[in-house]
Amino acid sequence: MRGGWRELAGLVLPVGCAGCGAGREPLCGGCRAALSGAGAACVRPAAAPAGLPAVYAAAAYGGAVRGVVLAHKERGALPLAGALGTALAAAVRAAAAGCAGELVLVPVPSARRRVRARGHDPGRRIALAASARLRRAGVSARVASVLRLNRAVADQAGLGARERRANLAGALEVSRGGVELLVTGASAAAVAGGPGGPGGPRIVLVDDVVTTGASLAEAARAVRAAGLAPVAAAAVVAAPAGSFRWGDPVHNPDRPKNP
């Protein structure tokens, strides 16, 4: 069975490690360790857009880590979502450290044409893997895909920070019924206080890669416009690493105080 799985994986995974190319495993021990999230910390773009909440990332985007992200995102190496989900889970835990209540991971949506071209939604897949990892660790967590694009946007690749902000301005909104979905399963008191309120679900915006922060800032704007309060944002990796300031791995100035 194990040998059969390897043959099947070889159809979608590169020969050898997706990160460094070594060995015969889809992901070697060294590259898996790079995605363990042990170094998860608060990051901030050098020119952060207005409204960007505290952002946490598990690793810098480069080298073997970049290879793994691209193999999953652009080449359909779906089994890598587990390792990437582990990294995202670590960033989420750092973002919400000290918070009580259920964690609700809200992924930044991909344009439908990109999902069709790739054959999958990498951000949502990683978010689901992260929430499963958190639950196995005893953390109450779920994914709520409540954000949607309300107009066409250009591909962000190749755009500068200012162009990315203009491209996404006002493009996201909480879907119809999204607020109710966010509070599903919460206590009556928590619902009365609203997501992010005392005892209520803690909203963490999630993405695979944070570059300029434009996508997460727009996601935060859309969530706030619906009357909700994101605790923070989390990503698997921050890119390019040199443009970010890595900070305190546990401090989050946007995190609400527990009662």
Order of alpha helices (4+ residues) and beta strands (2+ residues): alpha-alpha-beta-beta-alpha-alpha-beta-alpha-alpha-beta-beta-alpha-beta-alpha-alpha-beta-alpha-beta-beta
